[in-house]
Structures are given as C-alpha cells and as structure tokens.
C-alpha cells in the first residue's frame, strides 16, 4: 500500500475527526517540558451528543498519528514514554488539570499492517490502536448524525435523540452497540417517520477486529431488531402522533462487517421478526443498502452510503420543475379534499358539509384540482382549487378570466377559489389577493409547502373563506 498523506496532514484530519466526535482539544503541537518531549495532541472526551468510543482511554488522552510503514513497537514505546514523563511533570499536569490516562495511536493503514508486538505493548499500557477501518467507522458516525440532523430539519416536528447505548448489549466482550434515533412528522403524507442508526463497535484490537469470526450474524441483527421494536413500543415514541402510520428505517454500521446471510437476507427475515403492524408500522425498511460494513474495504461503506442513501429521489431535469411543483400542489389539494370528506371543512353560514364532485370540467381552459359544492337551501356554495403553476402568466389576468367564466353560472350564491402554489407567490400576487373584493367570490392564495393562506380578511367573503380552511391552512 502507499502512504501519500503527509504525517502533518493526517494529524490535522485526525484532529478534525476527534473534535467532531466529541473530543475537546486540551493542548496541541506542544512540548511537555521546556522544548523537549513533543506531543501533537492532548484531548479529553466531553460530548453531550456522542457516546465515548469504547476502544479508547477514559479522560485525558495523548494522540499520535503515523502514515509510514511500521516495524517493531517503537511508536508505542515512544508514546508510552511521553505519557510517563507527562504524568511525572507536575507543571504539565497542573496546566492540563489532570494526568494522562492513556493514548490512541492512529494509523493510516489496515490493521494487518500494524506489527503484533506494537499492538501487544499498547494493550498493556492503555494505548489503543486505531487503523483505517476504525477511522472510517467513526467518521461515518459523525456523517450519519449530520445527515439525520438535516433530515429532521425538513419538518416542523423533527428531532434527533442523543447517541445512546442499547440497553441489552449482545456479546459485550466483543461488541459495543449504540444508536441514534431520528424522528420527524411528514406534513405531506401525515406519517410519522422514524430512522434508527445503529453503530456496532468492536472491542478487539486492529489485528482481530476485521476478522470474519467477528462479523455480525443473523442472530446479532435480530438483537438490534429487538431493540428497535422495544424503542418503538416505548411510551416516549408512542405518544407522538399516535393516530399516524409509521414509516421506519433501520440502518446498521458494523465495524466488523456482516455474514452474507445476515446482510443479504435482512429484508426477508426482519419484517417477520416482530409484529410491526401492531405498532402502526406499515413500512419497515432494512436491507443490504442500509447495512454498512467496514471490515474488508472501509471505502465500501462510504460508497454504499453515498451511492444508495436517499440519492436521486429529489433530482430531476430543469424541464420537469413544473411537474414537480404541480405534484406538490396536487398533494395538498388532496389533503384539503380529505378535510372536506371528514367534514373538518364546512361552509360557514349554516355549517353544512360539502360534497366532492368528480371529473370537474375546465374553467377557461383550466381544470380544477378539486371541485366540491354544498347545495342546501338557502345558500348554495362551491369550492374550486386550481394549480398556480398551471395558470398562464400573468396569473392575476388568468384568475380574472376564471372569475368571469364562473360568474356565468348563476346556480351558486358563493364561490370559493383557492390557488395552490408549490413555489410561493410574488408580492404583486399577494397584494392582489389581500385587496380582492368581489361580492359572492372569495379568493385565497395557498402556499402548498408552508400551508399559509393569503386572503382579504377585511371582506365578509375573505373572513368566511379564512374560517372555512382553518383546519388545513395557517395564516
């Protein structure tokens, strides 16, 4: 293998990883004594988000990074010597407010390239060797948490729980398993979406970590499924939107990899391992694309993540932008339609319900996304929803033509027109809606993303339309 990364650059990369993983840099690029005994990094784990890596010392720790080929145990001897000197130097321990508990030797290469005598000496002196597999494993933990943070930020109701140990650890002499849970509510589908990210660390040294005997088997994955099921059964999660269906994704990061039956068969055995539907879960996702292994080629897990995780779902050609916007508008029109069906939306004069009418005819060339009416005597009313993206520009003129066409139909006393937009409205269009006043007609501009309603609330028609859509829209 080649060592193209310079030592100083590898040290900077290691520092970046450690700080993002929750370590605080106490001292860096410094001498223990006056111009003697140089050490690049002294850190202490102080995160309130991440769990401390299990394969690492507690408290104050010296870090040494190397990229060159290794021979013998000289690097561990040197790090051990620096720790001993530091702990005997009172001025130094006073400055850093404590003694050094151990060290981490970070190596830019696989574990099999680390001499066994180096590993053995480290084991007896609380100096832990991190190879490239473990580096990628911890890097992906930071990355996964960042992805979850971004994922939940897309919803008004969304959060990530701090990393926590799973209560029922399996084969704890070998593995240490933790998890993140991301939860968000989808305003579009009305589903509660829950994302589990499990990280199964291995306590073995770098010469053993990635051996096949430490790979997770099917029964290990089933223990993780048990934990996910128990978490979903807890009152803490069950209280969130209890009437909503749940979509659950389970991803597992294993430093020691998986056996082929555990990885490739997960999508077949996981759905039957528990009665997920009893918890309102109608969609459970776990398969070979949500199981990331770092045991053979650490890049493989990163590539799996990059190539299969949420890619292409929201990527389309520029010519298809209008189709995407219309889809957003159509989805919210259907939400309003369900509000009509459930009688959450009723007419405001006598509180009578509306009835949806199928296959609405076009109005001046524009087919409504939804048409409903209430023909109870004495006040006959109708609701029409149109796609803003589908209206010819300028929209105000198109809307004027729609109103003129609708005026010809004298069967209704009141007509309520909603214009749904998947991309928002210009100030001129908003001013048009806020000043609109035509007896018997109510015009509302509805942002299909934020669900905000813009209407002239100074008119009787505007006030009634505002109250009518209050269950689905916000001001």
C-alpha positions as CSV (number, residue, x, y, z in Angstrom):
1,X,0.0,0.0,0.0
2,X,1.1,3.6,-0.4
3,X,1.3,6.4,2.1
4,X,0.6,9.5,0.1
5,X,-0.9,11.6,3.0
6,X,1.8,13.6,4.8
7,X,2.0,13.0,8.5
8,X,1.1,16.6,9.4
9,X,-2.0,16.4,7.1
10,X,-3.0,13.1,8.6
11,X,-2.7,14.6,12.1
12,X,-5.0,17.5,11.1
13,X,-7.5,15.1,9.6
14,X,-7.4,13.1,12.9
15,X,-7.9,16.2,14.9
16,X,-10.9,17.1,12.8
17,X,-12.4,13.7,13.3
18,X,-11.8,13.7,17.1
19,X,-13.3,17.1,17.6
20,X,-16.4,16.3,15.6
21,X,-16.7,13.0,17.5
22,X,-16.9,14.9,20.8
23,X,-13.3,15.3,22.0
24,X,-12.1,18.6,23.3
25,X,-8.5,19.6,22.3
26,X,-6.7,20.4,25.5
27,X,-3.3,21.1,24.0
28,X,-1.8,20.6,20.5
29,X,1.6,20.8,18.9
30,X,3.3,21.3,22.2
31,X,6.2,20.2,24.4
32,X,5.7,18.5,27.8
33,X,8.9,20.1,29.2
34,X,10.8,23.2,28.0
35,X,11.4,22.5,24.3
36,X,11.5,18.7,25.0
37,X,9.2,15.7,24.6
38,X,7.0,16.9,21.8
39,X,3.4,15.6,21.5
40,X,1.0,16.7,18.8
41,X,-2.3,16.3,20.5
42,X,-3.8,16.0,24.0
43,X,-7.6,15.5,24.1
44,X,-10.5,14.8,26.5
45,X,-13.9,13.4,25.6
46,X,-16.6,15.9,26.6
47,X,-19.5,15.4,24.2
48,X,-23.2,15.5,25.2
49,X,-24.3,14.2,21.8
50,X,-22.0,11.2,21.2
51,X,-21.0,8.3,23.4
52,X,-17.3,8.0,24.1
53,X,-15.7,5.4,21.7
54,X,-15.4,2.2,23.7
55,X,-12.0,1.4,22.2
56,X,-10.3,4.4,23.7
57,X,-8.9,5.5,27.1
58,X,-11.0,7.5,29.6
59,X,-10.3,11.1,30.4
60,X,-7.1,12.9,29.2
61,X,-5.5,11.2,26.2
62,X,-2.4,11.6,24.1
63,X,-2.8,11.2,20.3
64,X,-0.1,10.0,18.0
65,X,-0.6,9.7,14.2
66,X,1.5,7.9,11.7
67,X,1.4,7.2,7.9
68,X,4.7,5.5,7.3
69,X,5.2,1.7,7.2
70,X,5.6,0.3,10.7
71,X,8.1,-2.1,12.2
72,X,8.5,-3.3,15.8
73,X,6.9,-1.4,18.7
74,X,9.0,1.8,18.7
75,X,6.0,4.1,18.2
76,X,4.1,2.7,21.2
77,X,7.3,2.8,23.2
78,X,7.7,6.5,22.4
79,X,4.0,7.2,23.2
80,X,4.3,5.3,26.5
81,X,7.4,7.2,27.4
82,X,5.7,10.6,26.7
83,X,2.7,9.6,28.9
84,X,5.0,8.6,31.7
85,X,7.0,11.8,31.5
86,X,3.9,13.9,31.4
87,X,2.4,12.3,34.5
88,X,5.7,12.9,36.4
89,X,5.9,16.5,35.4
90,X,3.8,18.4,37.9
91,X,3.9,21.7,36.0
92,X,2.4,19.9,33.0
93,X,-0.3,18.1,34.9
94,X,-1.2,21.3,36.6
95,X,-1.6,23.1,33.3
96,X,-3.9,20.4,31.8
97,X,-5.6,19.8,35.2
98,X,-5.0,16.1,35.4
99,X,-2.9,13.1,34.5
100,X,-2.9,11.3,31.1
101,X,-4.9,8.1,31.3
102,X,-3.7,6.5,28.1
103,X,-3.2,7.1,24.4
104,X,-4.5,6.5,20.9
105,X,-2.2,5.5,18.1
106,X,-3.9,6.4,14.8
107,X,-2.6,4.6,11.8
108,X,-3.3,5.4,8.1
109,X,-3.5,1.7,7.1
110,X,-5.3,-1.5,7.8
111,X,-4.8,-3.4,11.0
112,X,-2.9,-6.3,9.4
113,X,-0.1,-3.8,8.7
114,X,0.4,-3.0,12.4
115,X,3.0,-5.3,14.0
116,X,1.6,-7.6,16.7
117,X,4.3,-6.6,19.2
118,X,3.2,-3.0,18.8
119,X,-0.4,-4.0,19.5
120,X,0.5,-6.1,22.5
121,X,2.5,-3.3,24.1
122,X,-0.3,-0.9,23.6
123,X,-2.8,-3.3,25.2
124,X,-0.8,-3.5,28.4
125,X,-0.4,0.3,28.6
126,X,-3.9,1.6,27.8
127,X,-2.8,2.7,24.4
128,X,-5.4,1.8,21.7
129,X,-4.5,1.4,18.0
130,X,-7.0,2.8,15.5
131,X,-6.5,1.6,12.0
132,X,-8.1,2.9,8.8
133,X,-11.2,0.7,9.2
134,X,-12.0,2.2,12.7
135,X,-11.2,5.7,11.4
136,X,-13.9,5.3,8.7
137,X,-16.3,3.8,11.1
138,X,-16.1,6.8,13.5
139,X,-16.1,9.2,10.6
140,X,-19.3,7.7,9.3
141,X,-20.9,8.0,12.7
142,X,-20.3,11.8,12.6
143,X,-21.6,11.9,9.0
144,X,-24.7,9.9,9.8
145,X,-25.6,12.1,12.6
146,X,-25.2,15.2,10.3
147,X,-27.5,13.5,7.8
148,X,-30.1,12.8,10.4
149,X,-29.9,16.5,11.6
150,X,-30.6,17.7,8.1
151,X,-33.3,15.1,7.6
152,X,-35.3,16.1,10.7
153,X,-34.8,19.8,9.9
154,X,-37.1,19.4,6.8
155,X,-40.1,19.1,9.1
156,X,-41.7,21.4,11.6
157,X,-41.8,18.5,14.0
158,X,-38.4,16.7,14.0
159,X,-35.5,15.9,16.3
160,X,-32.6,13.5,16.8
161,X,-32.1,11.8,20.1
162,X,-28.5,11.8,21.5
163,X,-26.5,8.7,20.9
164,X,-27.3,6.0,23.5
165,X,-26.1,2.5,24.3
166,X,-28.7,-0.1,23.6
167,X,-29.9,-1.5,26.9
168,X,-29.5,-5.2,26.0
169,X,-25.9,-5.4,24.8
170,X,-25.1,-8.7,22.9
171,X,-21.7,-10.5,23.4
172,X,-20.5,-7.5,25.3
173,X,-16.9,-8.9,25.5
174,X,-16.7,-8.4,21.7
175,X,-19.2,-5.7,20.7
176,X,-20.5,-2.4,21.9
177,X,-23.6,-1.2,20.2
178,X,-25.1,2.3,20.3
179,X,-27.8,4.1,18.3
180,X,-29.2,7.4,17.1
181,X,-32.9,7.8,16.6
182,X,-34.3,10.5,14.2
183,X,-38.0,11.3,14.3
184,X,-40.0,13.6,12.1
185,X,-43.6,14.1,11.0
186,X,-44.4,14.4,7.3
187,X,-47.0,17.1,6.7
188,X,-47.5,15.8,3.2
189,X,-48.2,12.1,4.0
190,X,-49.3,12.6,7.6
191,X,-46.9,9.8,8.6
192,X,-44.5,9.7,11.5
193,X,-41.1,8.8,10.1
194,X,-38.5,7.2,12.4
195,X,-34.9,6.5,11.5
196,X,-32.6,4.2,13.5
197,X,-28.8,4.4,13.0
198,X,-27.1,1.6,14.9
199,X,-23.3,1.5,15.3
200,X,-21.8,-1.8,16.4
201,X,-18.2,-1.2,17.5
202,X,-15.8,-4.0,18.1
203,X,-13.6,-4.1,21.2
204,X,-10.9,-6.2,19.6
205,X,-7.5,-4.9,18.6
206,X,-7.0,-3.9,14.9
207,X,-5.4,-7.3,14.1
208,X,-8.6,-9.0,15.1
209,X,-11.4,-6.5,14.5
210,X,-12.0,-7.2,10.9
211,X,-11.6,-11.0,11.0
212,X,-14.6,-12.9,9.7
213,X,-15.1,-14.5,13.1
214,X,-16.2,-11.1,14.4
215,X,-18.8,-10.4,11.7
216,X,-22.3,-9.9,12.8
217,X,-24.5,-12.9,12.3
218,X,-28.3,-13.0,11.8
219,X,-28.9,-13.5,15.5
220,X,-26.9,-10.3,16.2
221,X,-29.0,-8.3,13.7
222,X,-32.1,-9.8,15.3
223,X,-31.0,-8.4,18.7
224,X,-30.8,-5.0,17.0
225,X,-34.3,-5.5,15.6
226,X,-35.5,-6.4,19.1
227,X,-34.1,-3.1,20.4
228,X,-35.8,-1.1,17.6
229,X,-39.1,-2.8,18.4
230,X,-38.8,-2.1,22.1
231,X,-37.9,1.5,21.4
232,X,-41.0,1.9,19.1
233,X,-43.1,0.2,21.9
234,X,-42.0,2.8,24.5
235,X,-44.4,5.5,25.6
236,X,-41.8,8.1,24.7
237,X,-42.3,7.3,21.0
238,X,-45.9,6.0,21.0
239,X,-47.1,9.4,22.2
240,X,-46.0,11.1,19.0
241,X,-48.9,11.4,16.6
242,X,-50.5,8.1,17.8
243,X,-53.1,8.0,15.0
244,X,-50.5,8.3,12.3
245,X,-49.0,5.4,10.4
246,X,-45.2,5.0,11.0
247,X,-42.5,4.6,8.4
248,X,-39.4,3.0,10.0
249,X,-35.9,2.7,8.5
250,X,-33.1,0.8,10.3
251,X,-29.5,1.1,9.3
252,X,-26.7,-0.7,10.9
253,X,-23.0,0.2,10.8
254,X,-20.8,-2.7,11.8
255,X,-17.0,-2.2,12.2
256,X,-16.5,-6.0,11.8
257,X,-19.0,-6.4,8.9
258,X,-21.8,-9.0,8.4
259,X,-22.1,-12.5,7.4
260,X,-23.7,-12.8,3.9
261,X,-26.9,-14.4,5.3
262,X,-27.3,-11.6,7.9
263,X,-26.8,-8.9,5.3
264,X,-28.5,-10.2,2.2
265,X,-31.4,-11.8,4.0
266,X,-32.3,-8.9,6.3
267,X,-35.1,-7.6,4.1
268,X,-36.7,-11.1,4.2
269,X,-36.4,-12.1,7.9
270,X,-36.7,-8.6,9.5
271,X,-40.4,-8.0,8.6
272,X,-41.4,-11.3,10.3
273,X,-39.2,-11.0,13.4
274,X,-41.8,-8.9,15.2
275,X,-45.5,-7.9,14.7
276,X,-44.5,-4.4,13.4
277,X,-48.1,-3.7,12.2
278,X,-49.3,-3.9,15.8
279,X,-47.4,-0.7,16.4
280,X,-48.9,1.1,13.4
281,X,-45.8,0.5,11.2
282,X,-46.9,-0.1,7.6
283,X,-43.4,0.3,6.1
284,X,-40.2,-1.2,7.5
285,X,-37.0,-0.7,5.6
286,X,-33.9,-2.7,6.3
287,X,-31.8,-4.4,3.6
288,X,-28.3,-4.7,2.3
289,X,-28.3,-1.0,1.4
290,X,-28.9,0.1,5.0
291,X,-26.2,-2.2,6.4
292,X,-22.7,-0.8,6.2
293,X,-19.6,-2.8,6.7
294,X,-16.1,-1.6,7.4
295,X,-14.3,-4.9,7.7
296,X,-13.0,-5.6,4.2
297,X,-12.6,-2.3,2.4
298,X,-13.6,0.7,4.5
299,X,-14.3,2.8,1.5
300,X,-17.1,0.3,0.6
301,X,-19.3,1.5,3.4
302,X,-18.8,5.2,2.4
303,X,-19.5,4.3,-1.2
304,X,-22.7,2.4,-0.2
305,X,-23.8,5.4,1.8
306,X,-23.0,7.8,-1.0
307,X,-24.5,5.7,-3.8
308,X,-27.6,4.4,-2.1
309,X,-28.7,6.7,0.7
310,X,-31.5,9.0,-0.4
311,X,-29.9,9.7,-3.8
312,X,-31.8,10.8,-6.9
313,X,-35.2,11.0,-5.1
314,X,-35.4,14.7,-5.5
315,X,-33.2,15.2,-8.5
316,X,-34.8,15.9,-11.9
317,X,-34.2,17.8,-15.1
318,X,-35.0,21.5,-15.3
319,X,-37.8,20.9,-17.8
320,X,-39.6,18.8,-15.1
321,X,-39.6,21.5,-12.4
322,X,-43.2,22.5,-13.3
323,X,-44.3,18.8,-13.0
324,X,-42.7,18.6,-9.5
325,X,-44.5,21.8,-8.4
326,X,-47.8,20.6,-9.7
327,X,-47.3,17.4,-7.8
328,X,-46.8,19.3,-4.6
329,X,-49.9,21.4,-5.3
330,X,-52.0,18.2,-6.2
331,X,-50.9,16.5,-2.9
332,X,-52.1,19.5,-0.8
333,X,-55.3,19.8,-2.8
334,X,-55.9,16.1,-1.9
335,X,-55.3,16.9,1.8
336,X,-57.9,19.7,1.6
337,X,-60.2,17.2,-0.1
338,X,-59.8,14.8,2.8
339,X,-60.7,17.6,5.1
340,X,-63.9,18.1,3.1
341,X,-64.7,14.3,3.3
342,X,-64.1,14.3,7.0
343,X,-66.2,17.4,7.4
344,X,-63.4,19.3,9.0
345,X,-64.1,21.9,6.3
346,X,-67.7,23.0,6.2
347,X,-69.5,26.1,4.8
348,X,-69.6,28.9,7.3
349,X,-73.2,30.1,7.0
350,X,-75.1,27.0,8.3
351,X,-72.2,24.6,9.0
352,X,-73.4,22.3,6.3
353,X,-70.9,19.9,4.7
354,X,-69.5,20.0,1.2
355,X,-69.5,17.1,-1.3
356,X,-66.6,16.5,-3.6
357,X,-67.5,16.3,-7.3
358,X,-65.5,14.0,-9.6
359,X,-64.1,14.8,-13.0
360,X,-64.5,18.6,-12.8
361,X,-64.8,20.4,-16.2
362,X,-62.3,23.0,-17.2
363,X,-62.9,26.7,-16.5
364,X,-61.5,28.9,-19.2
365,X,-59.1,26.1,-20.1
366,X,-58.0,25.3,-16.6
367,X,-59.1,22.0,-14.9
368,X,-59.6,22.4,-11.1
369,X,-57.5,20.2,-8.8
370,X,-60.7,19.9,-6.7
371,X,-64.3,20.8,-7.0
372,X,-66.9,20.5,-4.2
373,X,-70.2,22.1,-3.5
374,X,-73.0,22.5,-0.9
375,X,-76.4,22.9,-2.5
376,X,-78.5,23.1,0.7
377,X,-81.1,25.8,0.5
378,X,-81.0,28.7,1.0
379,X,-77.3,29.3,0.4
380,X,-75.6,27.4,-2.4
381,X,-71.8,27.3,-2.5
382,X,-68.9,25.7,-4.2
383,X,-65.1,25.4,-3.7
384,X,-62.6,25.2,-6.6
385,X,-58.9,24.7,-6.2
386,X,-56.5,25.5,-9.0
387,X,-52.8,24.9,-9.6
388,X,-50.9,28.1,-9.6
389,X,-48.2,26.5,-11.7
390,X,-50.7,25.6,-14.3
391,X,-52.0,29.2,-14.7
392,X,-50.8,31.2,-17.6
393,X,-48.7,34.2,-16.6
394,X,-49.6,36.8,-15.5
395,X,-51.7,34.8,-13.0
396,X,-53.8,37.8,-12.0
397,X,-55.2,38.1,-15.5
398,X,-55.8,34.3,-15.7
399,X,-57.7,34.5,-12.5
400,X,-59.8,37.4,-13.7
401,X,-60.8,35.3,-16.7
402,X,-61.7,32.3,-14.5
403,X,-63.9,34.5,-12.3
404,X,-65.7,36.0,-15.4
405,X,-66.3,32.4,-16.6
406,X,-67.6,31.3,-13.2
407,X,-69.9,34.3,-12.9
408,X,-71.9,33.0,-15.8
409,X,-73.1,30.1,-13.7
410,X,-75.9,31.6,-11.6
411,X,-76.7,28.3,-9.7
412,X,-74.4,29.3,-6.8
413,X,-74.6,32.2,-4.3
414,X,-71.0,32.0,-3.2
415,X,-67.9,30.7,-5.0
416,X,-64.6,30.0,-3.1
417,X,-61.5,29.8,-5.2
418,X,-58.2,28.6,-3.9
419,X,-54.9,28.9,-5.9
420,X,-52.3,26.4,-4.7
421,X,-48.6,27.1,-5.3
422,X,-45.7,24.8,-4.8
423,X,-43.2,27.7,-5.2
424,X,-44.8,30.6,-3.3
425,X,-46.2,33.9,-4.6
426,X,-44.9,37.2,-5.7
427,X,-45.6,40.3,-3.7
428,X,-47.9,41.6,-6.6
429,X,-50.0,38.4,-6.4
430,X,-50.2,38.6,-2.7
431,X,-51.3,42.2,-2.9
432,X,-54.0,41.2,-5.4
433,X,-55.4,38.6,-3.0
434,X,-55.2,40.8,0.0
435,X,-57.2,43.6,-1.8
436,X,-59.6,41.3,-3.7
437,X,-63.2,42.2,-3.2
438,X,-66.0,40.9,-5.4
439,X,-69.4,40.1,-3.8
440,X,-70.1,36.4,-3.8
441,X,-66.5,35.4,-4.5
442,X,-63.7,34.6,-2.1
443,X,-60.1,34.3,-3.4
444,X,-57.3,32.7,-1.4
445,X,-53.7,32.1,-2.4
446,X,-52.4,29.0,-0.6
447,X,-48.8,28.1,-0.3
448,X,-48.8,24.3,-0.7
449,X,-45.4,24.0,1.1
450,X,-46.0,26.2,4.2
451,X,-49.8,25.8,4.0
452,X,-50.1,29.5,4.5
453,X,-53.3,31.2,3.4
454,X,-53.4,34.7,1.9
455,X,-56.8,36.3,1.7
456,X,-58.6,39.6,2.1
457,X,-59.8,39.2,5.7
458,X,-61.4,42.7,5.6
459,X,-64.3,41.4,3.5
460,X,-67.1,39.1,4.5
461,X,-66.1,36.6,1.8
462,X,-62.5,36.6,2.9
463,X,-63.4,36.1,6.6
464,X,-65.6,33.1,5.8
465,X,-63.0,31.6,3.5
466,X,-60.4,32.0,6.2
467,X,-62.5,30.3,8.8
468,X,-63.5,27.5,6.3
469,X,-59.9,26.5,5.6
470,X,-58.7,27.0,9.2
471,X,-58.3,23.2,9.8
472,X,-55.9,22.8,6.8
473,X,-54.2,26.2,6.4
474,X,-52.4,28.7,8.6
475,X,-52.5,32.5,8.4
